[in-house]
Amino acid sequence: MWRTSSYSADNGSCVSVRFPSAGPVAVRDSKHPTGPQLAFPETAWTSFLQRRK
């Protein structure tokens, strides 16, 4: 299940994030849901979020 990231901007520059039960965290452009996706190991995603604070 995809959800809009809480870090997305209010100007339409949104990303969707998917947290599967197993495997990498997936990220995509909300405006292009069938477009390419990026995949990150959960540890990398957690590190990224910690640096955003």
mmCIF file of the N, C-alpha and C atoms, coordinates in Angstrom:
data_MODEL
# 
_entry.id   MODEL 
# 
loop_
_atom_site.group_PDB 
_atom_site.id 
_atom_site.type_symbol 
_atom_site.label_atom_id 
_atom_site.label_alt_id 
_atom_site.label_comp_id 
_atom_site.label_asym_id 
_atom_site.label_entity_id 
_atom_site.label_seq_id 
_atom_site.pdbx_PDB_ins_code 
_atom_site.Cartn_x 
_atom_site.Cartn_y 
_atom_site.Cartn_z 
_atom_site.occupancy 
_atom_site.B_iso_or_equiv 
_atom_site.pdbx_formal_charge 
_atom_site.auth_seq_id 
_atom_site.auth_comp_id 
_atom_site.auth_asym_id 
_atom_site.auth_atom_id 
_atom_site.pdbx_PDB_model_num 
ATOM 1   N N  . MET A 1 1  ? 0.844  -1.171 0.000   1.00 0.00 ? 1  MET A N  1 
ATOM 2   C CA . MET A 1 1  ? 0.000  0.000  0.000   1.00 0.00 ? 1  MET A CA 1 
ATOM 3   C C  . MET A 1 1  ? 0.896  1.244  0.000   1.00 0.00 ? 1  MET A C  1 
ATOM 4   N N  . TRP A 1 2  ? 0.634  2.157  -0.883  1.00 0.00 ? 2  TRP A N  1 
ATOM 5   C CA . TRP A 1 2  ? 1.384  3.404  -1.002  1.00 0.00 ? 2  TRP A CA 1 
ATOM 6   C C  . TRP A 1 2  ? 0.717  4.481  -0.159  1.00 0.00 ? 2  TRP A C  1 
ATOM 7   N N  . ARG A 1 3  ? 1.536  5.371  0.399   1.00 0.00 ? 3  ARG A N  1 
ATOM 8   C CA . ARG A 1 3  ? 0.994  6.532  1.115   1.00 0.00 ? 3  ARG A CA 1 
ATOM 9   C C  . ARG A 1 3  ? 1.864  7.736  0.790   1.00 0.00 ? 3  ARG A C  1 
ATOM 10  N N  . THR A 1 4  ? 1.265  8.908  0.848   1.00 0.00 ? 4  THR A N  1 
ATOM 11  C CA . THR A 1 4  ? 2.018  10.133 0.597   1.00 0.00 ? 4  THR A CA 1 
ATOM 12  C C  . THR A 1 4  ? 2.915  10.406 1.786   1.00 0.00 ? 4  THR A C  1 
ATOM 13  N N  . SER A 1 5  ? 4.153  10.670 1.515   1.00 0.00 ? 5  SER A N  1 
ATOM 14  C CA . SER A 1 5  ? 5.116  10.935 2.571   1.00 0.00 ? 5  SER A CA 1 
ATOM 15  C C  . SER A 1 5  ? 4.746  12.187 3.352   1.00 0.00 ? 5  SER A C  1 
ATOM 16  N N  . SER A 1 6  ? 4.929  12.137 4.661   1.00 0.00 ? 6  SER A N  1 
ATOM 17  C CA . SER A 1 6  ? 4.676  13.315 5.499   1.00 0.00 ? 6  SER A CA 1 
ATOM 18  C C  . SER A 1 6  ? 5.720  14.406 5.246   1.00 0.00 ? 6  SER A C  1 
ATOM 19  N N  . TYR A 1 7  ? 6.797  14.081 4.551   1.00 0.00 ? 7  TYR A N  1 
ATOM 20  C CA . TYR A 1 7  ? 7.832  15.046 4.216   1.00 0.00 ? 7  TYR A CA 1 
ATOM 21  C C  . TYR A 1 7  ? 7.565  15.731 2.875   1.00 0.00 ? 7  TYR A C  1 
ATOM 22  N N  . SER A 1 8  ? 6.478  15.388 2.197   1.00 0.00 ? 8  SER A N  1 
ATOM 23  C CA . SER A 1 8  ? 6.166  16.003 0.911   1.00 0.00 ? 8  SER A CA 1 
ATOM 24  C C  . SER A 1 8  ? 5.752  17.459 1.092   1.00 0.00 ? 8  SER A C  1 
ATOM 25  N N  . ALA A 1 9  ? 6.000  18.246 0.066   1.00 0.00 ? 9  ALA A N  1 
ATOM 26  C CA . ALA A 1 9  ? 5.642  19.668 0.100   1.00 0.00 ? 9  ALA A CA 1 
ATOM 27  C C  . ALA A 1 9  ? 4.165  19.850 -0.235  1.00 0.00 ? 9  ALA A C  1 
ATOM 28  N N  . ASP A 1 10 ? 3.619  20.990 0.143   1.00 0.00 ? 10 ASP A N  1 
ATOM 29  C CA . ASP A 1 10 ? 2.215  21.300 -0.153  1.00 0.00 ? 10 ASP A CA 1 
ATOM 30  C C  . ASP A 1 10 ? 2.038  21.875 -1.552  1.00 0.00 ? 10 ASP A C  1 
ATOM 31  N N  . ASN A 1 11 ? 3.101  21.939 -2.343  1.00 0.00 ? 11 ASN A N  1 
ATOM 32  C CA . ASN A 1 11 ? 3.026  22.553 -3.668  1.00 0.00 ? 11 ASN A CA 1 
ATOM 33  C C  . ASN A 1 11 ? 2.867  21.537 -4.797  1.00 0.00 ? 11 ASN A C  1 
ATOM 34  N N  . GLY A 1 12 ? 2.468  20.307 -4.473  1.00 0.00 ? 12 GLY A N  1 
ATOM 35  C CA . GLY A 1 12 ? 2.288  19.286 -5.498  1.00 0.00 ? 12 GLY A CA 1 
ATOM 36  C C  . GLY A 1 12 ? 3.522  18.446 -5.747  1.00 0.00 ? 12 GLY A C  1 
ATOM 37  N N  . SER A 1 13 ? 4.613  18.764 -5.076  1.00 0.00 ? 13 SER A N  1 
ATOM 38  C CA . SER A 1 13 ? 5.845  17.979 -5.203  1.00 0.00 ? 13 SER A CA 1 
ATOM 39  C C  . SER A 1 13 ? 5.805  16.872 -4.158  1.00 0.00 ? 13 SER A C  1 
ATOM 40  N N  . CYS A 1 14 ? 5.056  15.843 -4.459  1.00 0.00 ? 14 CYS A N  1 
ATOM 41  C CA . CYS A 1 14 ? 4.826  14.781 -3.488  1.00 0.00 ? 14 CYS A CA 1 
ATOM 42  C C  . CYS A 1 14 ? 5.492  13.480 -3.901  1.00 0.00 ? 14 CYS A C  1 
ATOM 43  N N  . VAL A 1 15 ? 5.882  12.738 -2.899  1.00 0.00 ? 15 VAL A N  1 
ATOM 44  C CA . VAL A 1 15 ? 6.362  11.391 -3.136  1.00 0.00 ? 15 VAL A CA 1 
ATOM 45  C C  . VAL A 1 15 ? 5.472  10.428 -2.369  1.00 0.00 ? 15 VAL A C  1 
ATOM 46  N N  . SER A 1 16 ? 5.332  9.241  -2.908  1.00 0.00 ? 16 SER A N  1 
ATOM 47  C CA . SER A 1 16 ? 4.626  8.168  -2.229  1.00 0.00 ? 16 SER A CA 1 
ATOM 48  C C  . SER A 1 16 ? 5.656  7.176  -1.735  1.00 0.00 ? 16 SER A C  1 
ATOM 49  N N  . VAL A 1 17 ? 5.364  6.593  -0.586  1.00 0.00 ? 17 VAL A N  1 
ATOM 50  C CA . VAL A 1 17 ? 6.270  5.638  0.038   1.00 0.00 ? 17 VAL A CA 1 
ATOM 51  C C  . VAL A 1 17 ? 5.498  4.357  0.316   1.00 0.00 ? 17 VAL A C  1 
ATOM 52  N N  . ARG A 1 18 ? 6.185  3.226  0.107   1.00 0.00 ? 18 ARG A N  1 
ATOM 53  C CA . ARG A 1 18 ? 5.559  1.918  0.392   1.00 0.00 ? 18 ARG A CA 1 
ATOM 54  C C  . ARG A 1 18 ? 6.497  1.161  1.318   1.00 0.00 ? 18 ARG A C  1 
ATOM 55  N N  . PHE A 1 19 ? 5.932  0.659  2.413   1.00 0.00 ? 19 PHE A N  1 
ATOM 56  C CA . PHE A 1 19 ? 6.686  -0.114 3.391   1.00 0.00 ? 19 PHE A CA 1 
ATOM 57  C C  . PHE A 1 19 ? 6.191  -1.561 3.365   1.00 0.00 ? 19 PHE A C  1 
ATOM 58  N N  . PRO A 1 20 ? 6.819  -2.411 2.564   1.00 0.00 ? 20 PRO A N  1 
ATOM 59  C CA . PRO A 1 20 ? 6.378  -3.799 2.509   1.00 0.00 ? 20 PRO A CA 1 
ATOM 60  C C  . PRO A 1 20 ? 6.751  -4.548 3.793   1.00 0.00 ? 20 PRO A C  1 
ATOM 61  N N  . SER A 1 21 ? 6.102  -5.684 4.033   1.00 0.00 ? 21 SER A N  1 
ATOM 62  C CA . SER A 1 21 ? 6.427  -6.466 5.229   1.00 0.00 ? 21 SER A CA 1 
ATOM 63  C C  . SER A 1 21 ? 7.831  -7.058 5.132   1.00 0.00 ? 21 SER A C  1 
ATOM 64  N N  . ALA A 1 22 ? 8.304  -7.253 3.925   1.00 0.00 ? 22 ALA A N  1 
ATOM 65  C CA . ALA A 1 22 ? 9.671  -7.742 3.706   1.00 0.00 ? 22 ALA A CA 1 
ATOM 66  C C  . ALA A 1 22 ? 10.228 -7.044 2.469   1.00 0.00 ? 22 ALA A C  1 
ATOM 67  N N  . GLY A 1 23 ? 11.490 -6.696 2.512   1.00 0.00 ? 23 GLY A N  1 
ATOM 68  C CA . GLY A 1 23 ? 12.107 -6.064 1.355   1.00 0.00 ? 23 GLY A CA 1 
ATOM 69  C C  . GLY A 1 23 ? 12.311 -4.581 1.543   1.00 0.00 ? 23 GLY A C  1 
ATOM 70  N N  . PRO A 1 24 ? 12.805 -3.934 0.495   1.00 0.00 ? 24 PRO A N  1 
ATOM 71  C CA . PRO A 1 24 ? 13.170 -2.519 0.597   1.00 0.00 ? 24 PRO A CA 1 
ATOM 72  C C  . PRO A 1 24 ? 11.960 -1.580 0.643   1.00 0.00 ? 24 PRO A C  1 
ATOM 73  N N  . VAL A 1 25 ? 12.199 -0.388 1.170   1.00 0.00 ? 25 VAL A N  1 
ATOM 74  C CA . VAL A 1 25 ? 11.212 0.693  1.154   1.00 0.00 ? 25 VAL A CA 1 
ATOM 75  C C  . VAL A 1 25 ? 11.203 1.256  -0.260  1.00 0.00 ? 25 VAL A C  1 
ATOM 76  N N  . ALA A 1 26 ? 10.030 1.424  -0.847  1.00 0.00 ? 26 ALA A N  1 
ATOM 77  C CA . ALA A 1 26 ? 9.913  1.930  -2.216  1.00 0.00 ? 26 ALA A CA 1 
ATOM 78  C C  . ALA A 1 26 ? 9.417  3.371  -2.195  1.00 0.00 ? 26 ALA A C  1 
ATOM 79  N N  . VAL A 1 27 ? 9.951  4.177  -3.108  1.00 0.00 ? 27 VAL A N  1 
ATOM 80  C CA . VAL A 1 27 ? 9.587  5.594  -3.219  1.00 0.00 ? 27 VAL A CA 1 
ATOM 81  C C  . VAL A 1 27 ? 9.295  5.900  -4.678  1.00 0.00 ? 27 VAL A C  1 
ATOM 82  N N  . ARG A 1 28 ? 8.243  6.674  -4.936  1.00 0.00 ? 28 ARG A N  1 
ATOM 83  C CA . ARG A 1 28 ? 7.890  7.064  -6.305  1.00 0.00 ? 28 ARG A CA 1 
ATOM 84  C C  . ARG A 1 28 ? 7.313  8.467  -6.313  1.00 0.00 ? 28 ARG A C  1 
ATOM 85  N N  . ASP A 1 29 ? 7.247  9.060  -7.487  1.00 0.00 ? 29 ASP A N  1 
ATOM 86  C CA . ASP A 1 29 ? 6.628  10.367 -7.688  1.00 0.00 ? 29 ASP A CA 1 
ATOM 87  C C  . ASP A 1 29 ? 5.114  10.166 -7.703  1.00 0.00 ? 29 ASP A C  1 
ATOM 88  N N  . SER A 1 30 ? 4.407  10.836 -6.822  1.00 0.00 ? 30 SER A N  1 
ATOM 89  C CA . SER A 1 30 ? 2.952  10.677 -6.730  1.00 0.00 ? 30 SER A CA 1 
ATOM 90  C C  . SER A 1 30 ? 2.232  11.058 -8.013  1.00 0.00 ? 30 SER A C  1 
ATOM 91  N N  . LYS A 1 31 ? 2.812  11.991 -8.773  1.00 0.00 ? 31 LYS A N  1 
ATOM 92  C CA . LYS A 1 31 ? 2.163  12.427 -10.014 1.00 0.00 ? 31 LYS A CA 1 
ATOM 93  C C  . LYS A 1 31 ? 2.325  11.402 -11.134 1.00 0.00 ? 31 LYS A C  1 
ATOM 94  N N  . HIS A 1 32 ? 3.254  10.452 -10.981 1.00 0.00 ? 32 HIS A N  1 
ATOM 95  C CA . HIS A 1 32 ? 3.518  9.429  -11.992 1.00 0.00 ? 32 HIS A CA 1 
ATOM 96  C C  . HIS A 1 32 ? 3.571  8.054  -11.336 1.00 0.00 ? 32 HIS A C  1 
ATOM 97  N N  . PRO A 1 33 ? 2.420  7.570  -10.863 1.00 0.00 ? 33 PRO A N  1 
ATOM 98  C CA . PRO A 1 33 ? 2.408  6.313  -10.106 1.00 0.00 ? 33 PRO A CA 1 
ATOM 99  C C  . PRO A 1 33 ? 2.877  5.090  -10.891 1.00 0.00 ? 33 PRO A C  1 
ATOM 100 N N  . THR A 1 34 ? 2.827  5.139  -12.197 1.00 0.00 ? 34 THR A N  1 
ATOM 101 C CA . THR A 1 34 ? 3.302  3.994  -12.982 1.00 0.00 ? 34 THR A CA 1 
ATOM 102 C C  . THR A 1 34 ? 4.742  4.194  -13.456 1.00 0.00 ? 34 THR A C  1 
ATOM 103 N N  . GLY A 1 35 ? 5.349  5.294  -13.054 1.00 0.00 ? 35 GLY A N  1 
ATOM 104 C CA . GLY A 1 35 ? 6.723  5.595  -13.442 1.00 0.00 ? 35 GLY A CA 1 
ATOM 105 C C  . GLY A 1 35 ? 7.729  4.815  -12.609 1.00 0.00 ? 35 GLY A C  1 
ATOM 106 N N  . PRO A 1 36 ? 8.993  5.174  -12.738 1.00 0.00 ? 36 PRO A N  1 
ATOM 107 C CA . PRO A 1 36 ? 10.038 4.457  -12.020 1.00 0.00 ? 36 PRO A CA 1 
ATOM 108 C C  . PRO A 1 36 ? 9.926  4.624  -10.501 1.00 0.00 ? 36 PRO A C  1 
ATOM 109 N N  . GLN A 1 37 ? 10.485 3.657  -9.815  1.00 0.00 ? 37 GLN A N  1 
ATOM 110 C CA . GLN A 1 37 ? 10.508 3.660  -8.357  1.00 0.00 ? 37 GLN A CA 1 
ATOM 111 C C  . GLN A 1 37 ? 11.949 3.519  -7.888  1.00 0.00 ? 37 GLN A C  1 
ATOM 112 N N  . LEU A 1 38 ? 12.217 4.073  -6.740  1.00 0.00 ? 38 LEU A N  1 
ATOM 113 C CA . LEU A 1 38 ? 13.497 3.874  -6.078  1.00 0.00 ? 38 LEU A CA 1 
ATOM 114 C C  . LEU A 1 38 ? 13.263 2.916  -4.923  1.00 0.00 ? 38 LEU A C  1 
ATOM 115 N N  . ALA A 1 39 ? 14.246 2.078  -4.640  1.00 0.00 ? 39 ALA A N  1 
ATOM 116 C CA . ALA A 1 39 ? 14.133 1.126  -3.537  1.00 0.00 ? 39 ALA A CA 1 
ATOM 117 C C  . ALA A 1 39 ? 15.334 1.309  -2.612  1.00 0.00 ? 39 ALA A C  1 
ATOM 118 N N  . PHE A 1 40 ? 15.053 1.379  -1.318  1.00 0.00 ? 40 PHE A N  1 
ATOM 119 C CA . PHE A 1 40 ? 16.090 1.587  -0.317  1.00 0.00 ? 40 PHE A CA 1 
ATOM 120 C C  . PHE A 1 40 ? 15.990 0.527  0.772   1.00 0.00 ? 40 PHE A C  1 
ATOM 121 N N  . PRO A 1 41 ? 17.122 -0.005 1.216   1.00 0.00 ? 41 PRO A N  1 
ATOM 122 C CA . PRO A 1 41 ? 17.077 -0.884 2.388   1.00 0.00 ? 41 PRO A CA 1 
ATOM 123 C C  . PRO A 1 41 ? 16.478 -0.109 3.562   1.00 0.00 ? 41 PRO A C  1 
ATOM 124 N N  . GLU A 1 42 ? 15.794 -0.790 4.440   1.00 0.00 ? 42 GLU A N  1 
ATOM 125 C CA . GLU A 1 42 ? 15.137 -0.121 5.561   1.00 0.00 ? 42 GLU A CA 1 
ATOM 126 C C  . GLU A 1 42 ? 16.130 0.672  6.400   1.00 0.00 ? 42 GLU A C  1 
ATOM 127 N N  . THR A 1 43 ? 17.345 0.175  6.561   1.00 0.00 ? 43 THR A N  1 
ATOM 128 C CA . THR A 1 43 ? 18.348 0.901  7.351   1.00 0.00 ? 43 THR A CA 1 
ATOM 129 C C  . THR A 1 43 ? 18.722 2.224  6.691   1.00 0.00 ? 43 THR A C  1 
ATOM 130 N N  . ALA A 1 44 ? 18.818 2.248  5.376   1.00 0.00 ? 44 ALA A N  1 
ATOM 131 C CA . ALA A 1 44 ? 19.129 3.489  4.662   1.00 0.00 ? 44 ALA A CA 1 
ATOM 132 C C  . ALA A 1 44 ? 17.982 4.484  4.781   1.00 0.00 ? 44 ALA A C  1 
ATOM 133 N N  . TRP A 1 45 ? 16.753 4.000  4.683   1.00 0.00 ? 45 TRP A N  1 
ATOM 134 C CA . TRP A 1 45 ? 15.586 4.870  4.801   1.00 0.00 ? 45 TRP A CA 1 
ATOM 135 C C  . TRP A 1 45 ? 15.524 5.488  6.200   1.00 0.00 ? 45 TRP A C  1 
ATOM 136 N N  . THR A 1 46 ? 15.752 4.676  7.226   1.00 0.00 ? 46 THR A N  1 
ATOM 137 C CA . THR A 1 46 ? 15.738 5.175  8.595   1.00 0.00 ? 46 THR A CA 1 
ATOM 138 C C  . THR A 1 46 ? 16.817 6.230  8.796   1.00 0.00 ? 46 THR A C  1 
ATOM 139 N N  . SER A 1 47 ? 17.996 5.992  8.262   1.00 0.00 ? 47 SER A N  1 
ATOM 140 C CA . SER A 1 47 ? 19.079 6.962  8.354   1.00 0.00 ? 47 SER A CA 1 
ATOM 141 C C  . SER A 1 47 ? 18.710 8.275  7.663   1.00 0.00 ? 47 SER A C  1 
ATOM 142 N N  . PHE A 1 48 ? 18.099 8.192  6.501   1.00 0.00 ? 48 PHE A N  1 
ATOM 143 C CA . PHE A 1 48 ? 17.656 9.373  5.769   1.00 0.00 ? 48 PHE A CA 1 
ATOM 144 C C  . PHE A 1 48 ? 16.664 10.185 6.616   1.00 0.00 ? 48 PHE A C  1 
ATOM 145 N N  . LEU A 1 49 ? 15.686 9.529  7.209   1.00 0.00 ? 49 LEU A N  1 
ATOM 146 C CA . LEU A 1 49 ? 14.691 10.233 8.005   1.00 0.00 ? 49 LEU A CA 1 
ATOM 147 C C  . LEU A 1 49 ? 15.318 10.882 9.234   1.00 0.00 ? 49 LEU A C  1 
ATOM 148 N N  . GLN A 1 50 ? 16.277 10.242 9.848   1.00 0.00 ? 50 GLN A N  1 
ATOM 149 C CA . GLN A 1 50 ? 16.935 10.807 11.014  1.00 0.00 ? 50 GLN A CA 1 
ATOM 150 C C  . GLN A 1 50 ? 17.725 12.067 10.658  1.00 0.00 ? 50 GLN A C  1 
ATOM 151 N N  . ARG A 1 51 ? 18.272 12.107 9.469   1.00 0.00 ? 51 ARG A N  1 
ATOM 152 C CA . ARG A 1 51 ? 19.036 13.278 9.045   1.00 0.00 ? 51 ARG A CA 1 
ATOM 153 C C  . ARG A 1 51 ? 18.126 14.444 8.690   1.00 0.00 ? 51 ARG A C  1 
ATOM 154 N N  . ARG A 1 52 ? 16.850 14.181 8.391   1.00 0.00 ? 52 ARG A N  1 
ATOM 155 C CA . ARG A 1 52 ? 15.899 15.229 8.023   1.00 0.00 ? 52 ARG A CA 1 
ATOM 156 C C  . ARG A 1 52 ? 15.405 15.995 9.239   1.00 0.00 ? 52 ARG A C  1 
ATOM 157 N N  . LYS A 1 53 ? 15.622 15.512 10.427  1.00 0.00 ? 53 LYS A N  1 
ATOM 158 C CA . LYS A 1 53 ? 15.093 16.152 11.636  1.00 0.00 ? 53 LYS A CA 1 
ATOM 159 C C  . LYS A 1 53 ? 15.927 17.333 12.040  1.00 0.00 ? 53 LYS A C  1 
# 
